[in-house]
C-alpha cells in the first residue's frame, strides 16, 4: 500500500546519515512509486533542520493532503482519527473488513491478502484473526484469486527486489545487492525483471571476484583488529585479534580509509607485507590478496 504514503527525507550536508538518505532511501522510495522528496540542508550536520526548512517540508506535505484525505475516505478501515486510540481488536477487525473490500476489486486481490496475512500474524488469537484465516483459505481455494495472488504479488516482489538491489549498490553494499538480484533471478526467472536480475548478478559477481580482500574486522574506526575471517588471506598470513595494522604493502596507514586506499592499489593474487604491532612489538607478515567470499 505504498501509494498511500507521503514521505519527506531531511538530512544535513554534513549529516553522518546523508548518504543513506540521499543515495539509498530517497531514490528507493522514488523507484517504488512512493510520493517522496529529499531535502539536503546546507552546512547542517546530524541535527534538527531550521525553521525555514521545516516550513518548506510541511508545505510540501500539505500540498498532498487532499489526496491523503480522499484515500482515508476510500479506505476507512485503514484510517485513524487524530483523537482516536483504537484497540488492537478494533484495528484487526477494521483491517479484515478492508481486506474483504479489496478482494472484491479487480487488481486488488494481493492487497487484500497482504492485509489478511498481517492480521493473522499480528493478532492470531482474536476473532478477526480467525476470520482472516478463513478468508485466506477461501482465497487460496478460488482458482481465479489464487492466480491473481501470483501475478499481483509477484510484481510487487519484483519491484521491491529491484529497488532494494539498486539501493544497496548505491550504499556500496555489493554483497547485499548481489543477494537481492539473485533472489529476483531465482524467484522470477522467466520475467523481464528476472532476466535482468541474472545479468546484474553476473556483473556484481565478477566485480566482487576482482575486489581485493583480506578478511579483517576492525574495532570501530581504528586499525585494531577485533576479528580475522577464518581461512581468509589475513588468517593465512598469521594476523590475530588485538594486532594493530601499521603499514600495508609498504604504505603507512593510520585510518581504515587509508588502508582501503592502499589495498585498492592491489588485485587478488598480489602478495604484500602487512606490518602490525603485537603486544608492543612490530611484526611483519606476508599475505596474498584474495577476493571476497561469495555465498551461492
KEKOL-352374 format. One record per residue (C-alpha): x, y, z; residue number from 0. Coordinates in Angstrom, 3 decimals, always signed. Layout:
BEGIN
+----------+----------+----------+-----+
!       xx !       yy !       zz ! num !
+----------+----------+----------+-----+
!        X !        Y !        Z ! NUM !
...
+----------+----------+----------+-----+
***
This chain:
BEGIN
+----------+----------+----------+-----+
!       xx !       yy !       zz ! num !
+----------+----------+----------+-----+
!   +0.000 !   +0.000 !   +0.000 !   0 !
!   +2.989 !   +2.248 !   -0.609 !   1 !
!   +0.991 !   +4.500 !   -2.936 !   2 !
!   -0.886 !   +5.835 !   +0.118 !   3 !
!   +2.217 !   +7.457 !   +1.596 !   4 !
!   +3.853 !  +10.873 !   +1.538 !   5 !
!   +7.414 !  +10.780 !   +2.883 !   6 !
!   +9.794 !  +13.702 !   +3.406 !   7 !
!  +13.514 !  +12.966 !   +3.819 !   8 !
!  +15.510 !  +15.718 !   +5.522 !   9 !
!  +19.258 !  +15.366 !   +6.038 !  10 !
!  +22.184 !  +17.704 !   +6.586 !  11 !
!  +25.028 !  +18.428 !   +4.208 !  12 !
!  +27.388 !  +17.042 !   +6.866 !  13 !
!  +24.980 !  +14.513 !   +8.395 !  14 !
!  +26.501 !  +11.087 !   +9.041 !  15 !
!  +23.295 !   +9.623 !   +7.620 !  16 !
!  +23.287 !  +11.769 !   +4.489 !  17 !
!  +24.447 !   +9.022 !   +2.152 !  18 !
!  +21.869 !   +6.583 !   +3.492 !  19 !
!  +19.091 !   +9.080 !   +2.783 !  20 !
!  +20.448 !  +10.635 !   -0.410 !  21 !
!  +21.872 !   +7.579 !   -2.176 !  22 !
!  +19.666 !   +4.805 !   -0.838 !  23 !
!  +16.320 !   +5.525 !   +0.808 !  24 !
!  +15.085 !   +8.529 !   -1.176 !  25 !
!  +15.796 !   +7.039 !   -4.621 !  26 !
!  +14.481 !   +3.655 !   -3.469 !  27 !
!  +11.172 !   +5.233 !   -2.451 !  28 !
!  +11.056 !   +7.001 !   -5.813 !  29 !
!  +11.709 !   +3.706 !   -7.632 !  30 !
!   +8.782 !   +2.167 !   -5.745 !  31 !
!   +6.462 !   +4.978 !   -6.767 !  32 !
!   +6.131 !   +6.397 !   -3.263 !  33 !
!   +5.326 !  +10.118 !   -3.150 !  34 !
!   +8.532 !  +11.416 !   -1.568 !  35 !
!  +11.080 !  +14.212 !   -1.640 !  36 !
!  +14.590 !  +14.776 !   -0.274 !  37 !
!  +15.993 !  +17.915 !   +1.349 !  38 !
!  +19.745 !  +18.292 !   +1.945 !  39 !
!  +20.251 !  +21.234 !   +4.288 !  40 !
!  +23.481 !  +23.209 !   +3.653 !  41 !
!  +26.036 !  +23.352 !   +6.497 !  42 !
!  +23.856 !  +21.177 !   +8.759 !  43 !
!  +25.076 !  +18.021 !  +10.469 !  44 !
!  +23.019 !  +15.381 !  +12.295 !  45 !
!  +20.589 !  +17.897 !  +13.744 !  46 !
!  +17.084 !  +19.319 !  +13.512 !  47 !
!  +16.598 !  +21.490 !  +10.414 !  48 !
!  +15.981 !  +25.242 !  +10.730 !  49 !
!  +12.502 !  +26.763 !  +10.747 !  50 !
!  +12.502 !  +27.727 !   +7.067 !  51 !
!  +13.215 !  +24.135 !   +6.024 !  52 !
!  +10.507 !  +22.877 !   +8.403 !  53 !
!   +8.048 !  +25.260 !   +6.787 !  54 !
!   +9.001 !  +24.129 !   +3.296 !  55 !
!   +8.651 !  +20.456 !   +4.228 !  56 !
!   +5.267 !  +20.989 !   +5.890 !  57 !
!   +4.059 !  +22.985 !   +2.878 !  58 !
!   +5.075 !  +20.136 !   +0.574 !  59 !
!   +3.233 !  +17.622 !   +2.758 !  60 !
!   +0.187 !  +19.894 !   +2.890 !  61 !
!   +0.078 !  +20.070 !   -0.905 !  62 !
!   -0.677 !  +16.347 !   -0.901 !  63 !
!   -3.149 !  +16.496 !   +1.979 !  64 !
!   -6.214 !  +16.385 !   -0.278 !  65 !
!   -5.098 !  +13.114 !   -1.865 !  66 !
!   -4.399 !  +11.538 !   +1.505 !  67 !
!   -7.774 !  +12.637 !   +2.894 !  68 !
!   -9.575 !  +11.217 !   -0.131 !  69 !
!   -7.668 !   +7.975 !   +0.362 !  70 !
!   -8.695 !   +7.891 !   +4.027 !  71 !
!  -12.350 !   +8.237 !   +2.992 !  72 !
!  -11.951 !   +5.489 !   +0.400 !  73 !
!  -10.244 !   +3.192 !   +2.928 !  74 !
!  -11.840 !   +3.998 !   +6.308 !  75 !
!  -10.596 !   +0.778 !   +7.831 !  76 !
!   -7.005 !   +1.971 !   +7.440 !  77 !
!   -7.587 !   +5.490 !   +8.768 !  78 !
!   -7.330 !   +6.666 !  +12.372 !  79 !
!   -8.744 !   +9.962 !  +13.598 !  80 !
!   -6.446 !  +12.370 !  +15.415 !  81 !
!   -8.378 !  +11.944 !  +18.687 !  82 !
!   -8.770 !   +8.175 !  +18.393 !  83 !
!   -6.774 !   +5.393 !  +20.063 !  84 !
!   -8.201 !   +2.130 !  +18.697 !  85 !
!   -7.532 !   -1.135 !  +20.486 !  86 !
!   -5.703 !   -3.983 !  +18.718 !  87 !
!   -9.030 !   -5.841 !  +18.355 !  88 !
!  -10.571 !   -2.803 !  +16.685 !  89 !
!   -7.655 !   -2.381 !  +14.301 !  90 !
!   -7.686 !   -6.081 !  +13.414 !  91 !
!  -11.438 !   -6.033 !  +12.714 !  92 !
!  -11.129 !   -2.933 !  +10.550 !  93 !
!   -8.282 !   -4.436 !   +8.553 !  94 !
!  -10.268 !   -7.594 !   +7.891 !  95 !
!  -13.218 !   -5.506 !   +6.674 !  96 !
!  -10.867 !   -3.511 !   +4.460 !  97 !
!   -9.339 !   -6.733 !   +3.134 !  98 !
!  -12.787 !   -8.080 !   +2.219 !  99 !
!  -13.474 !   -4.910 !   +0.247 ! 100 !
!  -10.112 !   -5.128 !   -1.545 ! 101 !
!  -10.667 !   -8.765 !   -2.511 ! 102 !
!  -13.757 !   -7.735 !   -4.468 ! 103 !
!  -11.823 !   -5.243 !   -6.632 ! 104 !
!  -10.015 !   -6.228 !   -9.812 ! 105 !
!   -6.272 !   -5.931 !   -9.381 ! 106 !
!   -6.511 !   -5.602 !   -5.593 ! 107 !
!   -6.510 !   -9.249 !   -4.532 ! 108 !
!   -2.895 !   -9.128 !   -3.394 ! 109 !
!   -3.628 !   -6.056 !   -1.256 ! 110 !
!   -6.459 !   -7.871 !   +0.443 ! 111 !
!   -4.305 !  -10.930 !   +1.045 ! 112 !
!   -1.481 !   -8.775 !   +2.459 ! 113 !
!   -3.887 !   -7.210 !   +4.956 ! 114 !
!   -5.267 !  -10.581 !   +5.997 ! 115 !
!   -1.792 !  -12.001 !   +6.475 ! 116 !
!   -0.877 !   -9.001 !   +8.646 ! 117 !
!   -3.923 !   -9.591 !  +10.853 ! 118 !
!   -3.236 !  -13.314 !  +11.180 ! 119 !
!   +0.420 !  -12.727 !  +12.064 ! 120 !
!   -0.113 !   -9.818 !  +14.474 ! 121 !
!   -3.353 !  -10.815 !  +16.154 ! 122 !
!   -3.676 !  -14.600 !  +15.669 ! 123 !
!   -5.759 !  -15.198 !  +18.809 ! 124 !
!   -8.555 !  -12.758 !  +18.039 ! 125 !
!  -11.920 !  -13.185 !  +16.318 ! 126 !
!  -10.502 !  -11.093 !  +13.463 ! 127 !
!   -7.504 !  -13.423 !  +13.263 ! 128 !
!   -9.834 !  -16.434 !  +12.974 ! 129 !
!  -11.860 !  -14.710 !  +10.274 ! 130 !
!   -8.666 !  -13.735 !   +8.462 ! 131 !
!   -7.528 !  -17.360 !   +8.339 ! 132 !
!  -10.898 !  -18.462 !   +6.939 ! 133 !
!  -10.794 !  -15.784 !   +4.262 ! 134 !
!   -7.254 !  -16.712 !   +3.291 ! 135 !
!   -8.292 !  -20.345 !   +2.858 ! 136 !
!  -11.195 !  -19.236 !   +0.670 ! 137 !
!   -8.874 !  -17.146 !   -1.498 ! 138 !
!   -6.384 !  -19.983 !   -1.956 ! 139 !
!   -9.216 !  -22.339 !   -2.977 ! 140 !
!  -10.500 !  -19.844 !   -5.559 ! 141 !
!   -8.560 !  -20.519 !   -8.770 ! 142 !
!   -9.021 !  -17.008 !  -10.186 ! 143 !
!   -7.968 !  -15.317 !   -6.955 ! 144 !
!   -5.055 !  -17.727 !   -6.499 ! 145 !
!   -3.771 !  -16.751 !   -9.956 ! 146 !
!   -4.218 !  -13.079 !   -9.075 ! 147 !
!   -2.108 !  -13.552 !   -5.935 ! 148 !
!   +0.744 !  -14.954 !   -8.011 ! 149 !
!   +0.521 !  -12.218 !  -10.638 ! 150 !
!   -0.023 !   -9.212 !   -8.371 ! 151 !
!   +2.209 !  -10.407 !   -5.542 ! 152 !
!   +4.916 !  -11.397 !   -7.996 ! 153 !
!   +5.003 !   -7.913 !   -9.495 ! 154 !
!   +5.214 !   -6.315 !   -6.040 ! 155 !
!   +8.108 !   -8.603 !   -5.127 ! 156 !
!   +9.923 !   -7.934 !   -8.393 ! 157 !
!   +9.532 !   -4.181 !   -7.970 ! 158 !
!  +10.735 !   -4.295 !   -4.371 ! 159 !
!  +13.765 !   -6.515 !   -5.023 ! 160 !
!  +14.802 !   -4.372 !   -7.993 ! 161 !
!  +14.585 !   -1.177 !   -5.924 ! 162 !
!  +16.337 !   -2.832 !   -2.971 ! 163 !
!  +19.219 !   -4.135 !   -5.093 ! 164 !
!  +19.812 !   -0.709 !   -6.630 ! 165 !
!  +19.655 !   +0.979 !   -3.230 ! 166 !
!  +22.144 !   -1.443 !   -1.670 ! 167 !
!  +24.617 !   -0.983 !   -4.502 ! 168 !
!  +24.379 !   +2.804 !   -4.145 ! 169 !
!  +25.364 !   +2.259 !   -0.495 ! 170 !
!  +28.366 !   +0.212 !   -1.678 ! 171 !
!  +26.843 !   -2.949 !   -0.193 ! 172 !
!  +27.715 !   -5.061 !   -3.215 ! 173 !
!  +27.110 !   -8.360 !   -1.429 ! 174 !
!  +23.636 !   -7.247 !   -0.325 ! 175 !
!  +22.799 !   -6.053 !   -3.833 ! 176 !
!  +24.034 !   -9.332 !   -5.292 ! 177 !
!  +21.821 !  -11.296 !   -2.907 ! 178 !
!  +18.756 !   -9.224 !   -3.881 ! 179 !
!  +19.435 !   -9.682 !   -7.612 ! 180 !
!  +19.907 !  -13.423 !   -7.111 ! 181 !
!  +16.626 !  -13.725 !   -5.204 ! 182 !
!  +14.848 !  -11.950 !   -8.034 ! 183 !
!  +16.528 !  -14.038 !  -10.724 ! 184 !
!  +15.776 !  -17.293 !   -8.895 ! 185 !
!  +12.193 !  -16.447 !   -7.973 ! 186 !
!  +11.131 !  -14.994 !  -11.333 ! 187 !
!  +13.470 !  -16.459 !  -13.968 ! 188 !
!  +11.108 !  -16.121 !  -16.946 ! 189 !
!  +10.142 !  -12.488 !  -16.377 ! 190 !
!  +11.966 !   -9.499 !  -17.902 ! 191 !
!  +12.908 !   -8.394 !  -14.386 ! 192 !
!  +14.268 !  -11.839 !  -13.551 ! 193 !
!  +16.377 !  -11.986 !  -16.700 ! 194 !
!  +17.732 !   -8.510 !  -15.998 ! 195 !
!  +18.479 !   -9.571 !  -12.421 ! 196 !
!  +20.517 !  -12.540 !  -13.681 ! 197 !
!  +22.627 !  -10.157 !  -15.759 ! 198 !
!  +23.117 !   -7.813 !  -12.800 ! 199 !
!  +24.042 !  -10.725 !  -10.522 ! 200 !
!  +26.674 !  -11.866 !  -13.028 ! 201 !
!  +28.082 !   -8.334 !  -13.225 ! 202 !
!  +28.343 !   -7.977 !   -9.445 ! 203 !
!  +29.822 !  -11.471 !   -9.035 ! 204 !
!  +32.573 !  -10.557 !  -11.480 ! 205 !
!  +33.140 !   -7.227 !   -9.721 ! 206 !
!  +33.460 !   -8.950 !   -6.343 ! 207 !
!  +35.850 !  -11.538 !   -7.757 ! 208 !
!  +38.142 !   -8.683 !   -8.838 ! 209 !
!  +37.881 !   -6.835 !   -5.497 ! 210 !
!  +40.959 !   -7.073 !   -3.220 ! 211 !
!  +40.138 !   -8.652 !   +0.125 ! 212 !
!  +41.999 !   -9.549 !   +3.312 ! 213 !
!  +39.272 !  -10.609 !   +5.746 ! 214 !
!  +39.896 !   -8.324 !   +8.715 ! 215 !
!  +37.352 !   -6.782 !  +11.097 ! 216 !
!  +38.456 !   -3.670 !  +12.985 ! 217 !
!  +37.344 !   -2.009 !  +16.211 ! 218 !
!  +35.098 !   +0.915 !  +15.235 ! 219 !
!  +37.138 !   +3.426 !  +13.197 ! 220 !
!  +40.541 !   +2.208 !  +14.377 ! 221 !
!  +43.035 !   -0.264 !  +12.877 ! 222 !
!  +42.851 !   -2.501 !  +15.938 ! 223 !
!  +41.949 !   -5.993 !  +14.709 ! 224 !
!  +38.960 !   -7.497 !  +16.518 ! 225 !
!  +38.388 !  -10.483 !  +14.245 ! 226 !
!  +40.156 !  -12.303 !  +11.421 ! 227 !
!  +37.947 !  -14.197 !   +8.979 ! 228 !
!  +38.738 !  -17.875 !   +9.246 ! 229 !
!  +40.771 !  -19.214 !   +6.298 ! 230 !
!  +40.829 !  -15.754 !   +4.763 ! 231 !
!  +44.018 !  -14.092 !   +3.440 ! 232 !
!  +44.786 !  -12.326 !   +6.742 ! 233 !
!  +44.224 !  -15.518 !   +8.725 ! 234 !
!  +46.590 !  -17.444 !   +6.441 ! 235 !
!  +49.158 !  -14.658 !   +6.848 ! 236 !
!  +49.039 !  -15.010 !  +10.628 ! 237 !
!  +47.123 !  -11.907 !  +11.729 ! 238 !
!  +45.283 !  -12.297 !  +15.023 ! 239 !
!  +42.863 !  -10.285 !  +17.122 ! 240 !
!  +44.465 !   -7.378 !  +19.039 ! 241 !
!  +47.006 !   -6.746 !  +16.250 ! 242 !
!  +47.230 !   -3.105 !  +15.157 ! 243 !
!  +47.916 !   -2.627 !  +11.448 ! 244 !
!  +50.704 !   -0.106 !  +10.796 ! 245 !
!  +51.575 !   -0.497 !   +7.113 ! 246 !
!  +50.092 !   -2.305 !   +4.130 ! 247 !
!  +52.256 !   -3.083 !   +1.139 ! 248 !
!  +54.875 !   -0.645 !   +2.409 ! 249 !
!  +52.338 !   +2.178 !   +2.791 ! 250 !
!  +51.832 !   +3.676 !   +6.254 ! 251 !
!  +48.145 !   +3.604 !   +7.266 ! 252 !
!  +46.539 !   +5.358 !  +10.223 ! 253 !
!  +42.858 !   +5.099 !   +9.306 ! 254 !
!  +40.613 !   +2.500 !   +7.716 ! 255 !
!  +40.123 !   +4.833 !   +4.763 ! 256 !
!  +43.883 !   +4.927 !   +4.188 ! 257 !
!  +44.006 !   +1.135 !   +4.484 ! 258 !
!  +41.233 !   +0.743 !   +1.892 ! 259 !
!  +43.052 !   +3.092 !   -0.457 ! 260 !
!  +46.314 !   +1.166 !   -0.033 ! 261 !
!  +44.573 !   -2.176 !   -0.548 ! 262 !
!  +42.715 !   -0.807 !   -3.568 ! 263 !
!  +46.026 !   -0.468 !   -5.435 ! 264 !
!  +46.335 !   -4.259 !   -5.433 ! 265 !
!  +44.384 !   -7.082 !   -7.040 ! 266 !
!  +43.575 !  -10.649 !   -5.982 ! 267 !
!  +46.686 !  -12.770 !   -6.209 ! 268 !
!  +49.135 !   -9.970 !   -5.334 ! 269 !
!  +51.494 !  -10.572 !   -2.433 ! 270 !
!  +52.135 !   -7.810 !   +0.078 ! 271 !
!  +53.633 !   -7.264 !   +3.517 ! 272 !
!  +51.478 !   -6.248 !   +6.467 ! 273 !
!  +53.291 !   -4.609 !   +9.357 ! 274 !
!  +51.451 !   -4.932 !  +12.674 ! 275 !
!  +52.047 !   -4.003 !  +16.277 ! 276 !
!  +51.530 !   -7.039 !  +18.502 ! 277 !
!  +51.961 !   -6.968 !  +22.262 ! 278 !
!  +54.150 !   -3.856 !  +21.943 ! 279 !
!  +56.384 !   -5.287 !  +19.226 ! 280 !
!  +56.337 !   -4.661 !  +15.464 ! 281 !
!  +55.914 !   -7.760 !  +13.311 ! 282 !
!  +55.882 !   -8.069 !   +9.521 ! 283 !
!  +53.645 !  -10.666 !   +7.920 ! 284 !
!  +53.278 !  -11.680 !   +4.288 ! 285 !
!  +49.824 !  -12.060 !   +2.757 ! 286 !
!  +48.361 !  -12.942 !   -0.590 ! 287 !
!  +45.437 !  -10.706 !   -1.509 ! 288 !
!  +42.216 !  -12.636 !   -2.053 ! 289 !
!  +38.710 !  -11.806 !   -3.232 ! 290 !
!  +35.582 !  -11.626 !   -1.040 ! 291 !
!  +33.777 !  -14.911 !   -0.438 ! 292 !
!  +30.521 !  -15.069 !   -2.404 ! 293 !
!  +27.672 !  -17.154 !   -0.986 ! 294 !
!  +25.745 !  -19.055 !   -3.634 ! 295 !
+----------+----------+----------+-----+
***
